[in-house]
C-alpha cells in the first residue's frame, strides 16, 4: 500500500467514501472523516499501519527498506 497503486487506491476509495456518505446522509456521515483520512494519507504518502508492523510511517522509507530480488 505504500507504492503508487496503493496511494491511488486510498485516494479513490476515500473519495468514494466521502461521496457516498454525503449522498446517503444520516448515519453514513460517519464515513466522512475516514474518507478524508484515506485521501490525506494517500496524497502525503503516509502509511498509518506501518508502525503497527514496526515499519516507518513514510512510504519512501518503507520502499527503501524493502528487499530487492534479482530474477535470472
PDB file as gemmi writes it, atoms N, CA and C in Angstrom:
CRYST1    1.000    1.000    1.000  90.00  90.00  90.00 P 1                      
ATOM      1  N   UNK A   1       0.801  -1.198   0.000  1.00  0.00           N  
ATOM      2  CA  UNK A   1       0.000   0.000   0.000  1.00  0.00           C  
ATOM      3  C   UNK A   1       0.848   1.269   0.000  1.00  0.00           C  
ATOM      4  N   UNK A   2       2.147   1.116   0.111  1.00  0.00           N  
ATOM      5  CA  UNK A   2       2.987   2.312   0.132  1.00  0.00           C  
ATOM      6  C   UNK A   2       3.473   2.693  -1.263  1.00  0.00           C  
ATOM      7  N   UNK A   3       3.194   1.866  -2.244  1.00  0.00           N  
ATOM      8  CA  UNK A   3       3.582   2.170  -3.615  1.00  0.00           C  
ATOM      9  C   UNK A   3       2.561   3.055  -4.298  1.00  0.00           C  
ATOM     10  N   UNK A   4       2.789   3.383  -5.567  1.00  0.00           N  
ATOM     11  CA  UNK A   4       1.876   4.283  -6.274  1.00  0.00           C  
ATOM     12  C   UNK A   4       0.466   3.723  -6.428  1.00  0.00           C  
ATOM     13  N   UNK A   5       0.333   2.411  -6.638  1.00  0.00           N  
ATOM     14  CA  UNK A   5      -1.006   1.832  -6.790  1.00  0.00           C  
ATOM     15  C   UNK A   5      -1.777   1.891  -5.479  1.00  0.00           C  
ATOM     16  N   UNK A   6      -1.097   1.644  -4.380  1.00  0.00           N  
ATOM     17  CA  UNK A   6      -1.746   1.740  -3.079  1.00  0.00           C  
ATOM     18  C   UNK A   6      -2.162   3.154  -2.744  1.00  0.00           C  
ATOM     19  N   UNK A   7      -1.310   4.111  -3.117  1.00  0.00           N  
ATOM     20  CA  UNK A   7      -1.642   5.519  -2.867  1.00  0.00           C  
ATOM     21  C   UNK A   7      -2.864   5.927  -3.668  1.00  0.00           C  
ATOM     22  N   UNK A   8      -2.889   5.591  -4.945  1.00  0.00           N  
ATOM     23  CA  UNK A   8      -4.051   5.928  -5.767  1.00  0.00           C  
ATOM     24  C   UNK A   8      -5.295   5.204  -5.269  1.00  0.00           C  
ATOM     25  N   UNK A   9      -5.122   3.980  -4.845  1.00  0.00           N  
ATOM     26  CA  UNK A   9      -6.259   3.221  -4.305  1.00  0.00           C  
ATOM     27  C   UNK A   9      -6.862   3.889  -3.089  1.00  0.00           C  
ATOM     28  N   UNK A  10      -5.999   4.374  -2.184  1.00  0.00           N  
ATOM     29  CA  UNK A  10      -6.514   5.063  -0.994  1.00  0.00           C  
ATOM     30  C   UNK A  10      -7.229   6.350  -1.354  1.00  0.00           C  
ATOM     31  N   UNK A  11      -6.707   7.092  -2.315  1.00  0.00           N  
ATOM     32  CA  UNK A  11      -7.359   8.347  -2.730  1.00  0.00           C  
ATOM     33  C   UNK A  11      -8.720   8.054  -3.358  1.00  0.00           C  
ATOM     34  N   UNK A  12      -8.790   7.038  -4.200  1.00  0.00           N  
ATOM     35  CA  UNK A  12     -10.058   6.695  -4.868  1.00  0.00           C  
ATOM     36  C   UNK A  12     -11.082   6.184  -3.864  1.00  0.00           C  
ATOM     37  N   UNK A  13     -10.672   5.265  -2.993  1.00  0.00           N  
ATOM     38  CA  UNK A  13     -11.606   4.722  -2.004  1.00  0.00           C  
ATOM     39  C   UNK A  13     -12.054   5.814  -1.034  1.00  0.00           C  
ATOM     40  N   UNK A  14     -11.135   6.688  -0.631  1.00  0.00           N  
ATOM     41  CA  UNK A  14     -11.514   7.793   0.243  1.00  0.00           C  
ATOM     42  C   UNK A  14     -12.515   8.718  -0.416  1.00  0.00           C  
ATOM     43  N   UNK A  15     -12.332   8.991  -1.700  1.00  0.00           N  
ATOM     44  CA  UNK A  15     -13.284   9.837  -2.434  1.00  0.00           C  
ATOM     45  C   UNK A  15     -14.651   9.174  -2.514  1.00  0.00           C  
ATOM     46  N   UNK A  16     -14.659   7.876  -2.762  1.00  0.00           N  
ATOM     47  CA  UNK A  16     -15.926   7.145  -2.829  1.00  0.00           C  
ATOM     48  C   UNK A  16     -16.622   7.168  -1.476  1.00  0.00           C  
ATOM     49  N   UNK A  17     -15.849   7.024  -0.396  1.00  0.00           N  
ATOM     50  CA  UNK A  17     -16.446   7.061   0.940  1.00  0.00           C  
ATOM     51  C   UNK A  17     -17.074   8.422   1.221  1.00  0.00           C  
ATOM     52  N   UNK A  18     -16.394   9.487   0.855  1.00  0.00           N  
ATOM     53  CA  UNK A  18     -16.929  10.828   1.104  1.00  0.00           C  
ATOM     54  C   UNK A  18     -18.187  11.076   0.259  1.00  0.00           C  
ATOM     55  N   UNK A  19     -18.133  10.729  -1.006  1.00  0.00           N  
ATOM     56  CA  UNK A  19     -19.278  10.962  -1.887  1.00  0.00           C  
ATOM     57  C   UNK A  19     -20.484  10.137  -1.436  1.00  0.00           C  
ATOM     58  N   UNK A  20     -20.262   8.857  -1.118  1.00  0.00           N  
ATOM     59  CA  UNK A  20     -21.394   8.027  -0.688  1.00  0.00           C  
ATOM     60  C   UNK A  20     -21.941   8.484   0.659  1.00  0.00           C  
ATOM     61  N   UNK A  21     -21.072   8.949   1.547  1.00  0.00           N  
ATOM     62  CA  UNK A  21     -21.556   9.460   2.828  1.00  0.00           C  
ATOM     63  C   UNK A  21     -22.397  10.709   2.661  1.00  0.00           C  
ATOM     64  N   UNK A  22     -21.976  11.599   1.755  1.00  0.00           N  
ATOM     65  CA  UNK A  22     -22.743  12.825   1.524  1.00  0.00           C  
ATOM     66  C   UNK A  22     -24.070  12.543   0.825  1.00  0.00           C  
ATOM     67  N   UNK A  23     -24.058  11.612  -0.123  1.00  0.00           N  
ATOM     68  CA  UNK A  23     -25.282  11.311  -0.860  1.00  0.00           C  
ATOM     69  C   UNK A  23     -26.288  10.547  -0.009  1.00  0.00           C  
ATOM     70  N   UNK A  24     -25.795   9.665   0.850  1.00  0.00           N  
ATOM     71  CA  UNK A  24     -26.689   8.844   1.659  1.00  0.00           C  
ATOM     72  C   UNK A  24     -27.189   9.619   2.873  1.00  0.00           C  
ATOM     73  N   UNK A  25     -26.283  10.331   3.532  1.00  0.00           N  
ATOM     74  CA  UNK A  25     -26.663  11.117   4.702  1.00  0.00           C  
ATOM     75  C   UNK A  25     -26.915  10.235   5.915  1.00  0.00           C  
ATOM     76  N   UNK A  26     -27.445  10.819   6.942  1.00  0.00           N  
ATOM     77  CA  UNK A  26     -27.781  10.076   8.159  1.00  0.00           C  
ATOM     78  C   UNK A  26     -26.554   9.485   8.825  1.00  0.00           C  
ATOM     79  N   UNK A  27     -26.644   8.218   9.165  1.00  0.00           N  
ATOM     80  CA  UNK A  27     -25.560   7.524   9.861  1.00  0.00           C  
ATOM     81  C   UNK A  27     -24.341   7.319   8.960  1.00  0.00           C  
ATOM     82  N   UNK A  28     -24.535   7.374   7.654  1.00  0.00           N  
ATOM     83  CA  UNK A  28     -23.416   7.196   6.716  1.00  0.00           C  
ATOM     84  C   UNK A  28     -22.436   8.354   6.764  1.00  0.00           C  
ATOM     85  N   UNK A  29     -22.798   9.459   7.403  1.00  0.00           N  
ATOM     86  CA  UNK A  29     -21.885  10.595   7.523  1.00  0.00           C  
ATOM     87  C   UNK A  29     -20.670  10.250   8.382  1.00  0.00           C  
ATOM     88  N   UNK A  30     -20.732   9.125   9.084  1.00  0.00           N  
ATOM     89  CA  UNK A  30     -19.585   8.665   9.873  1.00  0.00           C  
ATOM     90  C   UNK A  30     -18.400   8.370   8.952  1.00  0.00           C  
ATOM     91  N   UNK A  31     -18.667   8.063   7.687  1.00  0.00           N  
ATOM     92  CA  UNK A  31     -17.596   7.725   6.751  1.00  0.00           C  
ATOM     93  C   UNK A  31     -16.780   8.937   6.315  1.00  0.00           C  
ATOM     94  N   UNK A  32     -17.269  10.148   6.517  1.00  0.00           N  
ATOM     95  CA  UNK A  32     -16.577  11.349   6.042  1.00  0.00           C  
ATOM     96  C   UNK A  32     -15.167  11.502   6.615  1.00  0.00           C  
ATOM     97  N   UNK A  33     -14.971  11.418   7.938  1.00  0.00           N  
ATOM     98  CA  UNK A  33     -13.598  11.588   8.432  1.00  0.00           C  
ATOM     99  C   UNK A  33     -12.664  10.463   7.994  1.00  0.00           C  
ATOM    100  N   UNK A  34     -13.186   9.256   7.875  1.00  0.00           N  
ATOM    101  CA  UNK A  34     -12.347   8.148   7.426  1.00  0.00           C  
ATOM    102  C   UNK A  34     -11.952   8.308   5.964  1.00  0.00           C  
ATOM    103  N   UNK A  35     -12.885   8.787   5.149  1.00  0.00           N  
ATOM    104  CA  UNK A  35     -12.565   9.063   3.751  1.00  0.00           C  
ATOM    105  C   UNK A  35     -11.540  10.170   3.619  1.00  0.00           C  
ATOM    106  N   UNK A  36     -11.688  11.219   4.445  1.00  0.00           N  
ATOM    107  CA  UNK A  36     -10.720  12.314   4.411  1.00  0.00           C  
ATOM    108  C   UNK A  36      -9.347  11.838   4.868  1.00  0.00           C  
ATOM    109  N   UNK A  37      -9.307  10.957   5.861  1.00  0.00           N  
ATOM    110  CA  UNK A  37      -8.031  10.403   6.326  1.00  0.00           C  
ATOM    111  C   UNK A  37      -7.359   9.578   5.230  1.00  0.00           C  
ATOM    112  N   UNK A  38      -8.152   8.799   4.501  1.00  0.00           N  
ATOM    113  CA  UNK A  38      -7.580   7.994   3.417  1.00  0.00           C  
ATOM    114  C   UNK A  38      -7.027   8.879   2.304  1.00  0.00           C  
ATOM    115  N   UNK A  39      -7.737   9.940   1.973  1.00  0.00           N  
ATOM    116  CA  UNK A  39      -7.245  10.855   0.946  1.00  0.00           C  
ATOM    117  C   UNK A  39      -5.962  11.535   1.421  1.00  0.00           C  
ATOM    118  N   UNK A  40      -5.939  11.968   2.682  1.00  0.00           N  
ATOM    119  CA  UNK A  40      -4.755  12.635   3.233  1.00  0.00           C  
ATOM    120  C   UNK A  40      -3.550  11.707   3.231  1.00  0.00           C  
ATOM    121  N   UNK A  41      -3.718  10.473   3.703  1.00  0.00           N  
ATOM    122  CA  UNK A  41      -2.574   9.565   3.757  1.00  0.00           C  
ATOM    123  C   UNK A  41      -2.128   9.154   2.362  1.00  0.00           C  
ATOM    124  N   UNK A  42      -3.054   9.079   1.412  1.00  0.00           N  
ATOM    125  CA  UNK A  42      -2.675   8.751   0.040  1.00  0.00           C  
ATOM    126  C   UNK A  42      -1.893   9.860  -0.633  1.00  0.00           C  
ATOM    127  N   UNK A  43      -2.295  11.094  -0.409  1.00  0.00           N  
ATOM    128  CA  UNK A  43      -1.605  12.199  -1.059  1.00  0.00           C  
ATOM    129  C   UNK A  43      -0.275  12.526  -0.386  1.00  0.00           C  
ATOM    130  N   UNK A  44      -0.170  12.311   0.916  1.00  0.00           N  
ATOM    131  CA  UNK A  44       1.064  12.613   1.644  1.00  0.00           C  
ATOM    132  C   UNK A  44       2.022  11.418   1.714  1.00  0.00           C  
ATOM    133  N   UNK A  45       1.628  10.287   1.130  1.00  0.00           N  
ATOM    134  CA  UNK A  45       2.434   9.069   1.119  1.00  0.00           C  
ATOM    135  C   UNK A  45       2.772   8.617   2.540  1.00  0.00           C  
ATOM    136  N   UNK A  46       1.758   8.574   3.371  1.00  0.00           N  
ATOM    137  CA  UNK A  46       1.899   8.072   4.729  1.00  0.00           C  
ATOM    138  C   UNK A  46       1.231   6.714   4.820  1.00  0.00           C  
ATOM    139  N   UNK A  47       1.802   5.838   5.622  1.00  0.00           N  
ATOM    140  CA  UNK A  47       1.209   4.524   5.839  1.00  0.00           C  
ATOM    141  C   UNK A  47       0.873   4.412   7.324  1.00  0.00           C  
ATOM    142  N   UNK A  48      -0.385   4.677   7.717  1.00  0.00           N  
ATOM    143  CA  UNK A  48      -0.714   4.686   9.130  1.00  0.00           C  
ATOM    144  C   UNK A  48      -0.588   3.323   9.797  1.00  0.00           C  
ATOM    145  N   UNK A  49      -0.594   2.247   9.039  1.00  0.00           N  
ATOM    146  CA  UNK A  49      -0.448   0.918   9.631  1.00  0.00           C  
ATOM    147  C   UNK A  49       1.009   0.494   9.731  1.00  0.00           C  
ATOM    148  N   UNK A  50       1.924   1.284   9.182  1.00  0.00           N  
ATOM    149  CA  UNK A  50       3.339   0.953   9.233  1.00  0.00           C  
ATOM    150  C   UNK A  50       3.880   0.750  10.637  1.00  0.00           C  
ATOM    151  N   UNK A  51       3.617   1.669  11.573  1.00  0.00           N  
ATOM    152  CA  UNK A  51       4.146   1.485  12.925  1.00  0.00           C  
ATOM    153  C   UNK A  51       3.628   0.228  13.631  1.00  0.00           C  
ATOM    154  N   UNK A  52       2.453  -0.249  13.242  1.00  0.00           N  
ATOM    155  CA  UNK A  52       1.946  -1.484  13.858  1.00  0.00           C  
ATOM    156  C   UNK A  52       2.803  -2.682  13.473  1.00  0.00           C  
ATOM    157  N   UNK A  53       3.455  -2.614  12.321  1.00  0.00           N  
ATOM    158  CA  UNK A  53       4.310  -3.699  11.849  1.00  0.00           C  
ATOM    159  C   UNK A  53       5.791  -3.337  11.961  1.00  0.00           C  
ATOM    160  N   UNK A  54       6.091  -2.369  12.820  1.00  0.00           N  
ATOM    161  CA  UNK A  54       7.455  -1.901  13.064  1.00  0.00           C  
ATOM    162  C   UNK A  54       8.127  -1.405  11.785  1.00  0.00           C  
ATOM    163  N   UNK A  55       7.360  -0.693  11.010  1.00  0.00           N  
ATOM    164  CA  UNK A  55       7.845  -0.075   9.780  1.00  0.00           C  
ATOM    165  C   UNK A  55       7.727   1.442   9.932  1.00  0.00           C  
ATOM    166  N   UNK A  56       8.446   2.208   9.124  1.00  0.00           N  
ATOM    167  CA  UNK A  56       8.323   3.673   9.205  1.00  0.00           C  
ATOM    168  C   UNK A  56       6.943   4.163   8.766  1.00  0.00           C  
ATOM    169  N   UNK A  57       6.646   5.382   9.113  1.00  0.00           N  
ATOM    170  CA  UNK A  57       5.370   5.986   8.744  1.00  0.00           C  
ATOM    171  C   UNK A  57       5.374   6.478   7.295  1.00  0.00           C  
ATOM    172  N   UNK A  58       6.523   6.947   6.815  1.00  0.00           N  
ATOM    173  CA  UNK A  58       6.627   7.471   5.455  1.00  0.00           C  
ATOM    174  C   UNK A  58       6.783   6.332   4.445  1.00  0.00           C  
ATOM    175  N   UNK A  59       6.084   6.461   3.326  1.00  0.00           N  
ATOM    176  CA  UNK A  59       6.122   5.439   2.294  1.00  0.00           C  
ATOM    177  C   UNK A  59       7.479   5.281   1.636  1.00  0.00           C  
ATOM    178  N   UNK A  60       8.212   6.395   1.484  1.00  0.00           N  
ATOM    179  CA  UNK A  60       9.528   6.311   0.843  1.00  0.00           C  
ATOM    180  C   UNK A  60      10.486   5.445   1.667  1.00  0.00           C  
ATOM    181  N   UNK A  61      10.412   5.583   2.983  1.00  0.00           N  
ATOM    182  CA  UNK A  61      11.296   4.796   3.838  1.00  0.00           C  
ATOM    183  C   UNK A  61      10.921   3.327   3.827  1.00  0.00           C  
ATOM    184  N   UNK A  62       9.625   3.037   3.728  1.00  0.00           N  
ATOM    185  CA  UNK A  62       9.190   1.638   3.648  1.00  0.00           C  
ATOM    186  C   UNK A  62       9.722   1.006   2.372  1.00  0.00           C  
ATOM    187  N   UNK A  63       9.594   1.717   1.259  1.00  0.00           N  
ATOM    188  CA  UNK A  63      10.064   1.186  -0.019  1.00  0.00           C  
ATOM    189  C   UNK A  63      11.583   1.034  -0.002  1.00  0.00           C  
ATOM    190  N   UNK A  64      12.296   1.978   0.626  1.00  0.00           N  
ATOM    191  CA  UNK A  64      13.759   1.889   0.696  1.00  0.00           C  
ATOM    192  C   UNK A  64      14.204   0.697   1.538  1.00  0.00           C  
ATOM    193  N   UNK A  65      13.409   0.316   2.540  1.00  0.00           N  
ATOM    194  CA  UNK A  65      13.766  -0.817   3.404  1.00  0.00           C  
ATOM    195  C   UNK A  65      13.421  -2.167   2.794  1.00  0.00           C  
ATOM    196  N   UNK A  66      12.635  -2.189   1.724  1.00  0.00           N  
ATOM    197  CA  UNK A  66      12.225  -3.460   1.114  1.00  0.00           C  
ATOM    198  C   UNK A  66      13.411  -4.139   0.449  1.00  0.00           C  
ATOM    199  N   UNK A  67      13.418  -5.436   0.525  1.00  0.00           N  
ATOM    200  CA  UNK A  67      14.472  -6.198  -0.142  1.00  0.00           C  
ATOM    201  C   UNK A  67      14.163  -6.281  -1.633  1.00  0.00           C  
ATOM    202  N   UNK A  68      15.188  -6.198  -2.429  1.00  0.00           N  
ATOM    203  CA  UNK A  68      15.015  -6.374  -3.869  1.00  0.00           C  
ATOM    204  C   UNK A  68      15.607  -7.715  -4.266  1.00  0.00           C  
ATOM    205  N   UNK A  69      15.010  -8.288  -5.257  1.00  0.00           N  
ATOM    206  CA  UNK A  69      15.442  -9.605  -5.723  1.00  0.00           C  
ATOM    207  C   UNK A  69      15.835  -9.498  -7.183  1.00  0.00           C  
ATOM    208  N   UNK A  70      16.911 -10.165  -7.521  1.00  0.00           N  
ATOM    209  CA  UNK A  70      17.371 -10.214  -8.893  1.00  0.00           C  
ATOM    210  C   UNK A  70      16.863 -11.514  -9.527  1.00  0.00           C  
ATOM    211  N   UNK A  71      16.002 -11.400 -10.505  1.00  0.00           N  
ATOM    212  CA  UNK A  71      15.491 -12.569 -11.198  1.00  0.00           C  
ATOM    213  C   UNK A  71      16.442 -12.936 -12.324  1.00  0.00           C  
ATOM    214  N   UNK A  72      16.665 -14.187 -12.492  1.00  0.00           N  
ATOM    215  CA  UNK A  72      17.581 -14.646 -13.545  1.00  0.00           C  
ATOM    216  C   UNK A  72      16.846 -15.217 -14.704  1.00  0.00           C  
TER     217      UNK A  72                                                      
END                                                                             
